[in-house]
Amino acid sequence: MSDHNQIQDEATEDAGTPEVLALPLDAWHRAHGARMVEFAGYHMPIQFEGIMAEHSWTREQAGLFDVSHMGQLSLTLDDGSDYVQDEGAEAPTAKPMTAEEVAEVAKALEALVPGDIVGLKAGRMRYSMFLNEEGGILDDLMITNSGTSIDIVVNGAVKWEDIGHLREYLPDNIVLNHKDDFGLLALQGPKAATALARLLPDAATMVFMEYRSLNWQGHALGVSRSGYTGEDGFEISIPTDVLEEFADALLAMDEVKPIGLGARDSLRLEAGLPLYGHDLDEVTTPIEADLGFAIAKRRREEGGFLGDDVVLGQYANGAARKRVGLRVDGKLPVREGAPLFDGDQEVGTVTSGGFAPSVGAPIAMAYVAAPYADLGTALTAEVRGKRIAVTTAPIPFVPHKYVRKTGA
């Protein structure tokens, strides 16, 4: 692939800078031939065999991604009771909460996100966003009701800001635990369930956006049927002391290969999934980002979250701009930052773009003024002083393959 995707372009070569952190599997990646780059403050693998090959493997088999740079957070209620010491544990762990206590924590979190967290059932998860007072997106994230806690997975590049945001706004009786002694692996692709079920048989009966705590060799793993590729798959939270052993067990299977950041980006672009810091930022609202589905009906009626006046006003009346997909004429990719024109009038900006292996052509996502957001609108993008024809298109570009019912 001669023209790499967006993350490939922005990532800097690994120069051994002391400030850059190492993932728990850093040596494992290098031993498996990874090309390492700096991303989100970590040395991370951008590719092993090549972006095109890894992209196709994930679409056809099962790709193993290391996403341990993400922030894994857990919220519990400090009810004044004593902590309990698990037998063999190195440190005390918080006492598991009752359903009523979980609901209390969920209610407190709803002040910061527009989703229905109180109504999130045990063993289920939901996509949401932290918003600022102007309705801008501080981060997008996954929220899980584990049954005994409210767990959040946030983006690695802003996880420290997210932790500070939570500590600033949550009541003092909410305990925030940063689970930095856990790694996070994503197994994605049509054969992910078959592979994972050899290690965790119950995983095969899970459905999209379901969470379970499953046992592997005496270790409790947090497993969700979710991911960031548009494919069926799982994300597995694993204690760092057994992370490499679990990764080796998966990689021993014929269906599984390690996949880097490059293919992760091209896969998520085809799936129409926004990347924080590019398609989403603190001056972009959920309505502009076409993420209105994440604002629950009850929250639209009640409000009560940061930025609700702006967001609910846009929900009712529309926003001045909107995130759209773009099909690109020809073979030249249209990258982030490229301006979009209707004739001589600038009407938008590309936020993600690159060659889409499964589509066989360049694609992009962009923000355009609302009058130009209708599907099929013909525009031009300026790339290196040249105008390229583009057309607004539905997203995702490749259909999602989530498993939404048992046995599918």
C-alpha angles and dihedrals in degrees: 000000000000098000113047127209130263100277089047089055096048099041117096124222117267104261098167094252108181093223092061112092127226123232117235087251095046095119090042091056093048092048088055093054100260121168102227127213136170113262130158090352096306139095101248136176112253095180144352108186098003137296097259093050093045092047092052093044091056092049091050107028131004126302122201115215127186108218097163090130088076117099115250110199133177127199122203136164121257098216095169093256124131121269118247126229115222113218108264094009118137094218138018117274127211117266110258112257128238120240089259092053091048088053090052091054091045090053091052091050091052089072087070103038134046096225130101100255096157089059093049107116124224110275094025133105136202138200114238145147141236108235133196126222091273092053093255119146114252091180141334117233150162120253121199133190099212091183093251102042143012108250127195132192113201134182115278096228093061103024094114091051089049091051090051091047092053093047091050097050107028119088117263092249092065112093116212116205119189103208096212091151089070129078125207126223127183120206109193136177143064093293096045094101093050092050098044093046090065088066100027109025095186091060090077092066094053124105134213114299093011122133130202137171105230130185123236118178091332095314124114111229124191107227128186128178097230142093149158104260104072088245127109110270152120141254115214125197108207134180107255093234090067099029096102093045091052092046090051091050091055095043091054088070119093092229095056130081130163114258129199138216093269095065091038088061097046091046094051091046091055088048090053092238115153122235117221113241091029113042093016130042143146094280094050121085127212090250093053088047091053090242097124089125088074092063105088120224092242091051091049088055099041105028111189099150132104111280093013095140093057097039097046091044089055091044090057100038105023131249128268092242137023140200111248139173121246131208111206126216114229129003103290111108119232108221138202112293097028110139120232124219141195098203104311095336116100108225107166152349134244113240102179130015144152146122113310110213095196091048095042093224142068118281134178146184122226146164115245134176109272096251088061098047097088114115114264096027110152115225138154129237122210113228119173091337093310127111116230123191116241133174128207109248140180120268136253095056089196117038118254115248101201118156106234101171135040114268095022 
